[in-house]
Amino acid sequence: MATVLVAVVAAVLVAPAVGKLTRVEHAPKEDGSLTVLAVGDWGRKGQFNQTLVATQMGVIGEQLDVDFILSTGDNFYIDGLTGDNDTAGFKESFTNIYTATSLQKPWYIVLGNHDYTGDALAQQSAAIRAVDSRWTSVNKSFIVDAEGIAEFFLVDTSPFVLRYWNDSKFDWRQVAPRDAYLSNLLTDLGDALSQSNATWKIVVGHHTISSACGHGNTSELVAMLLPLLKANGAHMYLNGHDHCLQRITSIDSPLQLVTSGGGSKAWAGKFKETSDKLEFMYDGQGFLSMRLTAAEASFAFYDVAGAVLHSWKLTKPTSCTKN
C-alpha cells in the first residue's frame, strides 16, 4: 500500500477558476518523458479476459515504467456502481484485478454510458477514493497536466448522445439541462485547448468520434466535439466504447482517432464504414501504451498475451511514422 500512496502523491489537484476545468498536475520523469497505459470497457469482475488483460498491463507497465493509467470508461458493468457505498463492486472489478506493482499508480477516469446507468456521482466520491487511492476521478471532465510535455483533456461524452436522454436508467444529476451542460463543457474545453502550450494535446472520452468497429461514429461528437478538436490543435482523441483496438487518421487534419476499449468483453464481429483513414483495427482484447517526449510520441497496442499488435510514432509537429 505504501507504493500506492507514494505514487498518488505525485498527482496534485489544482482548484479551477469558476467555470474552468479542474486541473490535476502530474510531473513527468526526470528525463522529461511520460509513459501511460490506456484501457477501457473493462469492469466485469475479472470475466471476459479482464484478468488476462490486467496481467499483461502489469507486465508491460513494469517494462515501460508507467507513470499513470487512463481509463476510457465503462468502468463497472452492467449498470455502474450502485452508490458510494458499493465498495464490494468497486473492489471486485478494480482493486482486486489490477494488482501488479507497476499499476499502483494514479488511474485517471472518464465515465462511460454503463457508468451512467448506475450512480453516476459515486465514482467521483471521496468514499470510493478512500477504498483505493489510485482512483482519480476528480470530476466528470478535467485536465491532467504533465508540465508541458502533455495535457490530457478528459471529457464527459455520455451527455452528448441524445438517445440516452430518453432512457430513464441514466443518472443525469448535476448534468441536466443538457444544452447548458454541453455548452459550458465545450466552452471550457475550447478555452483550455486554445490556451495550452503542451507539446502533446490528447483528448480522452468514452464514445467514438470515428470508428470502423461495431458502434461506428457518434454523430453528436462528429457535429459538436470534432470541429473544436481540429480548430484547437488536438493531436489525438482517445476513446473506448467500441470493444476493440483501433487507429484512424483524420482525412482532413493531423488528428489521430484511437480506440482502446479492449479491457474485457470483445470479439463482437461487427464492423462499420468510416470516411477517415483506417490504419489498424483489432476486434479483440488488449490495451494501449504511449511514451511522450518533447520530440516524439510512441504508441503500441498489446493483446492478452502481451504481444505488440501495432505500433507507430508521431514527431513534432505533425508527421507520423509507422513501425
C-alpha positions in Angstrom: 0.0 0.0 0.0 2.9 2.4 0.6 3.7 2.2 -3.1 0.2 3.3 -3.9 0.3 6.3 -1.6 3.7 7.4 -2.8 2.6 7.2 -6.5 -0.6 9.1 -6.0 1.1 11.9 -4.0 2.8 12.8 -7.3 -0.6 13.9 -8.7 -1.5 17.3 -7.3 -5.0 18.7 -7.6 -5.2 22.3 -8.6 -8.5 24.1 -7.9 -10.0 25.7 -11.0 -11.2 29.2 -11.6 -15.0 29.4 -11.7 -16.3 27.9 -15.0 -13.0 26.2 -15.8 -12.0 22.6 -15.9 -10.4 21.2 -12.8 -6.7 20.5 -13.3 -4.5 17.7 -11.9 -0.8 18.1 -12.1 1.3 15.0 -12.7 5.0 15.5 -13.2 6.9 13.6 -15.9 10.0 11.6 -15.2 13.3 13.4 -14.5 14.4 12.9 -18.1 11.2 14.7 -19.3 9.4 11.7 -20.6 6.0 10.4 -19.7 4.7 6.8 -20.1 1.0 6.0 -19.9 -1.2 2.9 -20.4 -4.8 3.3 -21.6 -7.6 0.7 -21.2 -11.4 0.9 -21.5 -14.6 -1.1 -21.1 -13.1 -3.4 -18.5 -15.2 -3.6 -15.3 -16.5 -7.2 -15.3 -15.2 -8.7 -12.1 -12.4 -10.4 -13.9 -14.5 -12.1 -16.5 -14.2 -12.0 -20.3 -10.4 -12.0 -20.1 -10.3 -8.8 -17.9 -7.9 -10.6 -15.6 -5.6 -11.6 -18.5 -5.6 -8.0 -19.8 -4.8 -6.8 -16.4 -1.9 -9.3 -16.0 -0.3 -8.1 -19.2 -0.8 -4.5 -18.3 1.2 -5.2 -15.2 4.0 -6.8 -17.2 4.2 -4.1 -19.8 3.7 -1.4 -17.1 6.9 -2.7 -15.4 8.9 -2.9 -18.6 7.9 0.7 -19.5 7.9 2.1 -16.0 4.5 3.7 -16.5 3.6 7.0 -14.8 -0.2 6.6 -14.8 -3.1 4.8 -16.4 -6.0 6.3 -18.3 -9.4 4.6 -18.3 -11.6 5.4 -21.3 -14.9 4.5 -19.5 -17.4 1.7 -18.9 -15.6 1.0 -15.7 -18.3 -1.0 -14.0 -20.7 -3.3 -15.9 -23.6 -3.6 -16.4 -25.0 -0.6 -14.5 -22.1 1.2 -12.9 -21.8 1.4 -9.1 -25.0 1.4 -7.1 -23.7 4.2 -4.8 -20.6 5.4 -3.0 -21.1 2.5 -0.6 -20.8 -0.1 -3.4 -17.3 -0.9 -2.2 -17.6 -4.6 -2.9 -18.4 -4.0 -6.6 -15.6 -1.5 -6.9 -13.1 -3.9 -5.4 -14.3 -6.9 -7.5 -13.8 -5.1 -10.8 -10.8 -2.8 -9.9 -8.8 -3.2 -6.7 -8.7 -7.0 -6.8 -7.9 -7.1 -10.6 -5.2 -4.6 -11.2 -2.9 -5.8 -8.5 0.5 -5.6 -10.2 3.1 -3.4 -8.6 3.5 -1.4 -11.8 -0.2 -0.5 -11.8 -0.1 1.0 -8.3 -0.1 4.5 -9.9 -2.9 7.1 -10.4 -5.7 6.0 -12.6 -7.4 8.9 -14.3 -11.0 8.2 -15.1 -13.7 9.1 -17.6 -17.2 7.7 -17.3 -18.9 5.6 -20.0 -22.6 5.1 -20.7 -22.7 2.0 -18.5 -21.3 4.0 -15.6 -24.2 6.5 -16.1 -26.9 3.8 -15.7 -25.8 3.4 -12.1 -25.0 6.1 -9.6 -23.0 8.5 -11.9 -21.7 10.5 -9.0 -20.3 7.6 -7.0 -17.1 7.4 -9.0 -16.2 10.9 -8.0 -16.9 10.4 -4.3 -14.4 10.6 -1.5 -15.8 7.3 -0.2 -14.7 5.4 -3.3 -11.4 7.1 -3.4 -10.8 6.1 0.2 -11.1 2.5 -0.8 -8.3 2.7 -3.3 -6.2 5.9 -3.5 -5.2 5.2 -7.1 -8.7 6.1 -8.3 -8.6 9.7 -9.6 -12.0 10.9 -10.9 -12.0 14.4 -9.6 -14.8 15.5 -11.9 -16.7 14.2 -14.9 -14.4 16.3 -17.1 -10.9 17.5 -16.0 -7.3 18.0 -17.2 -4.2 16.1 -16.4 -1.2 18.4 -16.8 2.2 16.8 -17.3 4.3 20.0 -17.1 4.4 21.0 -20.7 5.1 17.5 -22.2 1.4 16.7 -22.5 -2.0 17.7 -21.3 -4.8 15.2 -21.2 -8.3 16.6 -21.5 -10.7 14.1 -20.0 -14.2 14.8 -21.4 -17.6 13.5 -20.3 -19.1 12.3 -23.5 -22.3 10.4 -22.5 -24.4 13.6 -22.2 -23.8 14.3 -25.9 -25.6 11.2 -27.0 -29.2 12.3 -27.4 -30.9 8.9 -27.4 -29.6 8.3 -23.8 -31.9 11.1 -22.6 -34.9 9.1 -23.5 -33.8 6.2 -21.2 -34.9 6.6 -17.5 -32.0 4.5 -16.3 -29.5 7.3 -16.9 -28.4 9.4 -13.9 -28.4 13.0 -15.1 -27.9 14.6 -11.7 -25.6 17.6 -12.0 -25.9 17.4 -15.8 -29.4 18.3 -16.8 -30.4 20.5 -18.6 -28.4 19.0 -21.4 -27.9 22.1 -23.6 -26.5 24.2 -20.9 -24.2 21.5 -19.7 -22.8 20.8 -23.1 -22.4 24.5 -23.9 -20.4 25.1 -20.8 -18.3 22.0 -21.3 -17.4 22.8 -24.9 -16.6 26.4 -24.0 -14.3 25.4 -21.1 -12.7 22.7 -23.3 -12.1 25.0 -26.2 -10.6 27.6 -23.9 -8.3 25.1 -22.3 -7.1 23.6 -25.6 -6.5 27.0 -27.2 -4.5 28.2 -24.2 -2.5 25.0 -23.9 1.2 25.2 -24.7 1.7 21.4 -24.2 3.8 19.5 -26.7 1.1 16.9 -27.0 -2.6 17.7 -26.5 -4.6 14.5 -26.1 -8.4 14.5 -25.5 -9.9 11.4 -23.8 -13.5 10.5 -23.9 -15.6 7.3 -23.8 -17.5 7.5 -27.1 -16.1 7.1 -30.6 -15.8 10.0 -33.0 -14.7 7.9 -36.0 -14.8 4.1 -35.8 -14.8 1.1 -38.0 -15.8 -1.2 -35.1 -19.4 -2.1 -34.0 -20.7 1.2 -32.7 -19.3 3.2 -35.6 -19.2 7.0 -35.5 -21.0 9.0 -32.8 -22.9 11.7 -34.8 -23.2 14.1 -31.9 -19.5 14.1 -31.3 -18.8 14.5 -35.0 -21.0 17.5 -35.0 -20.1 19.2 -31.8 -16.7 17.9 -30.5 -14.7 17.1 -33.6 -14.6 20.7 -35.1 -13.4 22.0 -31.7 -10.5 19.5 -31.6 -9.4 20.3 -35.1 -9.7 24.1 -34.6 -7.6 24.0 -31.4 -4.7 21.7 -32.5 -5.5 18.5 -30.6 -3.1 15.7 -31.6 -5.2 12.7 -30.6 -8.7 11.8 -29.5 -8.6 8.6 -27.4 -11.8 6.7 -26.6 -13.3 3.4 -25.6 -17.0 2.3 -26.2 -16.1 0.1 -29.1 -14.6 -3.1 -27.7 -11.6 -3.2 -29.9 -8.2 -1.6 -30.6 -8.2 0.8 -33.4 -6.2 3.6 -35.0 -7.7 6.0 -37.5 -6.2 9.1 -39.1 -8.4 12.1 -39.9 -8.7 12.7 -43.7 -8.5 16.5 -43.3 -6.4 17.1 -40.3 -3.4 15.6 -38.4 -5.8 14.3 -35.7 -5.3 10.7 -34.6 -8.5 8.9 -33.6 -7.6 6.0 -31.3 -9.8 3.4 -29.6 -8.6 1.4 -26.6 -11.8 -0.4 -25.5 -10.5 -4.0 -25.2 -10.3 -4.3 -21.4 -12.7 -7.3 -21.2 -15.6 -8.5 -23.4 -14.7 -8.2 -27.1 -14.8 -10.1 -30.4 -18.2 -8.7 -31.4 -17.6 -9.3 -35.1 -19.4 -6.1 -36.1 -17.9 -3.5 -38.3 -18.9 -0.1 -39.8 -17.5 2.1 -42.5 -15.8 5.3 -41.7 -14.8 8.1 -44.1 -11.5 8.6 -42.3 -8.3 6.5 -43.0 -8.3 3.2 -41.0 -4.7 2.5 -40.1 -5.3 -0.5 -37.9 -8.1 -2.4 -36.2 -8.2 -5.5 -34.0 -11.6 -6.9 -32.8 -10.2 -8.3 -29.6 -9.0 -7.6 -26.1 -5.9 -5.6 -25.2 -4.7 -2.1 -24.3 -2.6 0.8 -25.4 0.8 2.3 -24.3 2.2 5.7 -25.0 5.6 7.3 -24.4 5.7 11.0 -24.8 8.8 13.3 -25.0 9.3 16.8 -26.3 10.5 15.4 -29.7 8.2 12.4 -30.3 5.3 10.2 -29.2 5.4 6.4 -29.4 2.3 4.2 -29.2 1.7 0.5 -29.2 -1.3 -1.8 -28.9 -0.9 -5.1 -27.0 -3.1 -8.2 -26.9 -3.9 -10.5 -23.9 -0.6 -12.4 -24.4 1.4 -9.1 -24.3 2.3 -9.3 -28.0 2.6 -6.0 -29.8 -0.1 -5.9 -32.4 0.6 -2.5 -33.9 3.0 0.4 -33.1 3.6 3.9 -34.5 5.3 7.2 -33.8 4.4 10.8 -34.1 7.0 13.5 -34.4 6.5 17.2 -33.9 4.8 19.0 -35.4 2.5 16.7 -37.4 4.4 13.9 -39.2 3.6 10.2 -38.5 5.9 7.1 -39.0 4.6 3.6 -38.8 6.7 0.7 -37.5 
